[in-house]
Amino acid sequence: MNILIFIVVLWYTGLFFQTFFLHRYAAHQTFTMSKVTERICFFLTWVFQGSNYLSAYGYGVMHRMHHAYADTEKDPHSPKYDVNLFAMMWRTKNIYQDINKKRIAVADKFTKNVPQWEAFDKFASSKYSRLGWAAAYVVFFIVFATAWWHWLFLPVAFFMAPIHGVIINWFAHIYGYRNFKVKDTSKNLLPFDFLMMGESYHNNHHTHSSRANFGVKWHEIDFTYLIMVVLDKLRIIKLKKSVV
């Protein structure tokens, strides 16, 4: 039971900071926060993503490129231009690293106001940090795993963030339904997103990328947005007025 609880907690906490901090803040800036709060979010993203840590800068820039070039040859991740999901994940990893380490030139429109904490990113993205978290996960499993099949969840802990990414960037461009007609293949993967905290309303998001709330229809409850409303009421963040 402890292993299952651990995986569920890791799934949703890591996912929350991916969609809240990396996606809705770094990439789309649907809300503002103080510099101190921003630094706390950097730290908490590292804590909850652990060995999967993603830089706000690398993620934010790459995601803006995804919207600008969706389902074209310039898209960092598209089922249309990769033979399988593993090929897409590998290409995405390489592009992300090239952006994050500034090995390629990127247009100013993709980097404007994207938060960056270079010193922290260098540490959090280092092999020492990643291996340290991986070792901590292994120790946790040694202590709490009580059945052989519990160990099947260890790779999930190691690669949680890539798994989150492939669910949306691969499957939500192949399966699901559409509320809006768009030029790309984005779809809403789930009518009630209990799994991805609002991320799976991908067609809605590609249509109205500046909206903090990814849900549109009554049943499309965006749990991340509900948390954001509470944080806004507490004045921890300040939601921007949506254009739609």
C-alpha positions as CSV (number, residue, x, y, z in Angstrom):
1,M,0.0,0.0,0.0
2,N,2.8,2.4,0.8
3,I,4.3,2.0,-2.7
4,L,0.9,2.7,-4.3
5,I,0.4,5.8,-2.1
6,F,3.9,7.0,-3.0
7,I,3.4,6.7,-6.7
8,V,0.0,8.4,-6.6
9,V,1.5,11.3,-4.5
10,L,4.5,11.6,-6.9
11,W,2.1,11.5,-9.9
12,Y,-0.1,14.3,-8.8
13,T,2.4,16.6,-7.1
14,G,4.9,16.4,-10.0
15,L,2.0,16.9,-12.4
16,F,0.7,19.9,-10.5
17,F,4.0,21.8,-10.7
18,Q,4.4,20.8,-14.3
19,T,1.0,22.2,-15.3
20,F,0.9,25.1,-12.7
21,F,4.4,26.3,-12.8
22,L,6.1,25.1,-16.0
23,H,3.0,25.3,-18.3
24,R,0.6,27.9,-17.1
25,Y,3.2,30.2,-15.6
26,A,6.5,29.8,-17.4
27,A,5.1,29.1,-20.9
28,H,1.8,31.0,-21.0
29,Q,2.0,33.4,-18.0
30,T,-1.7,33.2,-17.2
31,F,-0.9,34.6,-13.7
32,T,1.8,36.5,-11.9
33,M,3.7,35.9,-8.7
34,S,6.4,37.5,-6.6
35,K,10.0,36.6,-7.2
36,V,10.2,34.9,-3.8
37,T,7.1,32.7,-4.7
38,E,8.7,32.0,-8.1
39,R,11.9,30.7,-6.4
40,I,9.8,28.6,-4.0
41,C,8.1,27.0,-7.1
42,F,11.5,26.3,-8.6
43,F,12.4,24.4,-5.4
44,L,9.1,22.6,-5.1
45,T,9.3,21.5,-8.7
46,W,12.7,20.0,-8.0
47,V,11.4,18.3,-4.9
48,F,8.3,16.7,-6.5
49,Q,9.7,16.0,-9.9
50,G,12.9,14.7,-8.4
51,S,14.9,12.7,-11.0
52,N,12.5,14.0,-13.7
53,Y,13.2,17.7,-13.0
54,L,12.3,20.0,-15.9
55,S,13.6,23.6,-16.2
56,A,11.0,26.3,-16.4
57,Y,13.1,27.9,-19.1
58,G,13.6,24.8,-21.2
59,Y,10.0,23.7,-20.8
60,G,8.5,27.2,-21.3
61,V,10.5,27.9,-24.5
62,M,9.9,24.5,-26.0
63,H,6.2,24.6,-25.2
64,R,5.8,28.0,-26.9
65,M,7.5,26.5,-30.0
66,H,5.0,23.6,-29.9
67,H,2.1,26.0,-30.1
68,A,3.7,28.1,-32.8
69,Y,4.6,25.1,-35.0
70,A,2.0,22.5,-33.9
71,D,2.0,19.4,-36.1
72,T,4.6,20.8,-38.5
73,E,8.2,19.7,-39.0
74,K,9.3,22.4,-36.6
75,D,7.1,21.1,-33.8
76,P,9.3,19.7,-31.0
77,H,6.9,16.8,-30.5
78,S,4.2,15.7,-32.9
79,P,2.9,12.2,-33.7
80,K,2.8,13.3,-37.3
81,Y,6.6,13.5,-37.6
82,D,7.7,10.7,-35.3
83,V,7.3,7.0,-36.1
84,N,6.4,6.0,-32.5
85,L,6.1,7.6,-29.1
86,F,9.6,6.6,-28.1
87,A,11.1,8.4,-31.1
88,M,9.0,11.4,-30.2
89,M,10.2,11.3,-26.5
90,W,13.8,11.0,-27.6
91,R,13.6,13.9,-30.0
92,T,11.8,16.0,-27.4
93,K,14.5,15.3,-24.9
94,N,17.2,16.4,-27.3
95,I,15.4,19.6,-28.3
96,Y,14.7,20.4,-24.6
97,Q,18.4,20.0,-23.7
98,D,19.5,22.1,-26.7
99,I,17.2,24.9,-25.6
100,N,17.9,24.6,-21.9
101,K,21.7,24.6,-22.4
102,K,21.4,27.3,-25.1
103,R,23.1,25.3,-27.8
104,I,20.6,26.5,-30.5
105,A,19.4,30.0,-31.4
106,V,15.8,30.6,-30.4
107,A,13.7,33.6,-31.5
108,D,13.1,36.3,-28.9
109,K,9.3,35.7,-29.0
110,F,9.8,32.3,-27.5
111,T,12.1,33.4,-24.7
112,K,10.5,36.7,-23.7
113,N,9.8,36.8,-19.9
114,V,10.3,33.0,-19.5
115,P,11.5,32.6,-15.9
116,Q,15.0,31.3,-15.4
117,W,17.2,30.5,-12.4
118,E,20.4,29.3,-14.1
119,A,22.3,28.3,-11.0
120,F,19.5,26.3,-9.6
121,D,18.7,24.7,-12.9
122,K,22.3,23.7,-13.3
123,F,22.2,21.9,-9.9
124,A,18.7,20.4,-10.2
125,S,19.3,19.1,-13.7
126,S,22.7,17.7,-12.9
127,K,23.4,14.0,-13.0
128,Y,24.2,14.1,-9.3
129,S,20.8,15.5,-8.4
130,R,19.0,13.0,-10.7
131,L,21.0,10.0,-9.4
132,G,20.5,11.2,-5.9
133,W,16.7,11.2,-6.3
134,A,16.8,7.9,-8.1
135,A,18.8,6.4,-5.2
136,A,16.2,7.8,-2.8
137,Y,13.4,6.1,-4.7
138,V,15.3,2.8,-4.7
139,V,15.8,3.0,-0.9
140,F,12.1,3.8,-0.5
141,F,11.2,0.7,-2.5
142,I,13.7,-1.5,-0.6
143,V,12.1,-0.4,2.7
144,F,8.4,-0.5,1.7
145,A,7.9,-2.9,-1.2
146,T,6.2,-6.0,0.0
147,A,5.5,-7.8,-3.3
148,W,7.5,-8.4,-6.4
149,W,5.0,-6.4,-8.6
150,H,5.6,-3.3,-6.5
151,W,9.0,-3.0,-8.2
152,L,7.2,-2.6,-11.6
153,F,6.3,1.0,-10.4
154,L,10.0,2.0,-9.9
155,P,10.5,2.9,-13.6
156,V,7.4,5.1,-13.3
157,A,9.0,7.0,-10.5
158,F,12.2,7.4,-12.5
159,F,10.4,8.7,-15.6
160,M,7.2,10.3,-14.3
161,A,7.6,13.6,-16.1
162,P,8.3,12.0,-19.5
163,I,5.2,9.8,-19.0
164,H,3.1,12.9,-18.3
165,G,4.5,14.5,-21.4
166,V,3.8,11.6,-23.7
167,I,0.2,11.2,-22.5
168,I,-0.6,14.7,-23.7
169,N,1.9,15.2,-26.6
170,W,1.2,11.8,-28.2
171,F,-2.1,10.4,-27.1
172,A,-4.0,13.7,-26.9
173,H,-3.0,14.3,-30.5
174,I,-4.4,11.0,-31.6
175,Y,-7.4,10.1,-29.4
176,G,-10.2,12.0,-27.9
177,Y,-12.8,14.6,-29.0
178,R,-12.8,18.2,-30.2
179,N,-14.8,21.2,-29.0
180,F,-13.1,23.5,-31.5
181,K,-11.9,23.1,-35.1
182,V,-8.2,23.9,-35.2
183,K,-5.4,23.4,-37.7
184,D,-3.5,20.9,-35.6
185,T,-4.5,17.5,-34.3
186,S,-5.0,18.4,-30.7
187,K,-7.9,16.7,-28.9
188,N,-9.5,16.5,-25.5
189,L,-8.3,13.2,-24.2
190,L,-10.7,12.8,-21.3
191,P,-14.2,14.4,-20.9
192,F,-13.5,14.5,-17.1
193,D,-9.8,14.9,-16.4
194,F,-9.2,13.0,-13.2
195,L,-5.8,11.8,-14.5
196,M,-4.0,14.9,-15.7
197,M,-5.5,17.7,-13.6
198,G,-6.8,19.6,-16.7
199,E,-3.9,19.0,-19.1
200,S,-5.9,16.5,-21.1
201,Y,-8.3,19.3,-22.3
202,H,-5.7,19.7,-25.0
203,N,-8.0,20.9,-27.9
204,N,-9.5,23.6,-25.6
205,H,-6.0,24.7,-24.7
206,H,-4.7,24.9,-28.2
207,T,-7.7,27.0,-29.1
208,H,-7.4,29.4,-26.2
209,S,-3.8,29.1,-25.0
210,S,-4.0,32.3,-22.8
211,R,-6.9,30.9,-20.7
212,A,-5.9,29.8,-17.2
213,N,-8.9,27.4,-17.1
214,F,-8.5,24.6,-19.6
215,G,-12.0,23.4,-19.2
216,V,-14.8,24.7,-21.4
217,K,-17.9,22.5,-21.0
218,W,-19.6,21.9,-17.7
219,H,-18.1,18.4,-17.2
220,E,-14.6,19.6,-18.1
221,I,-13.5,20.3,-14.5
222,D,-9.9,21.7,-14.4
223,F,-8.6,20.8,-10.9
224,T,-5.4,22.8,-11.4
225,Y,-7.4,25.9,-12.2
226,L,-9.6,25.4,-9.0
227,I,-6.4,25.4,-7.0
228,M,-5.2,28.5,-8.8
229,V,-8.4,30.3,-7.9
230,V,-7.8,29.5,-4.2
231,L,-4.1,30.7,-4.5
232,D,-5.4,33.9,-6.1
233,K,-7.9,34.5,-3.3
234,L,-5.0,34.0,-0.8
235,R,-3.0,36.5,-2.9
236,I,-0.2,34.0,-3.4
237,I,-0.6,34.5,-7.2
238,K,-2.6,36.9,-9.3
239,L,-4.6,35.5,-12.1
240,K,-4.7,37.5,-15.3
241,K,-8.0,38.3,-16.9
242,S,-8.6,35.9,-19.8
243,V,-9.1,37.2,-23.3
244,V,-12.0,34.7,-23.8
